[in-house]
Amino acid sequence: MKKIINTSKAPAPIGPYNQAVLIKDTLYISGQIPIDPATGNLVEGDIKMETKQSMENLKAILEEAGMTFEHVIKSSIFIADMHQFAQINEVYGSYFDADTAPARETVEVANLPKFVNVEISMIAVK
């Protein structure tokens, strides 16, 4: 019934969870922060680079499940500073076709894991 999705092309979970869970045709992807899976280090200093790394981590998980960003129906973006929204949105938007982009919310939060500036989770359906 429930299939766990994990790939070495995305960061290993830093807690008691998996990168993603597939239930029938629906994939629930855990929030991804800007950790480079090759080094295990945080990508820091530039919000666009941080967002790109988070999106690349999500892309790797989608690919492991046999999906693409076209399958994403819902995204949640958590950011530490709403003043960075435009830069985050620019990078995030480059991964989607505007006509078929998923539903989304963006929320400013006090803190994120490892005190990063951005975390993104997604739900995708085949």
Buried (B, 14 or more C-beta within 10 A) or exposed (E): EEEEBEBEBBBEEEEEEBBBBBEEEEBBBBBBBBBEBEEEEBBBEEBEEBBBBBBBBBBBBBEBBEBEBEBBEBBBBBBBEEEBBEBBBEBBEEBBEEEEBBEBEBEEEEEBEEEBBBBBBBBBEE
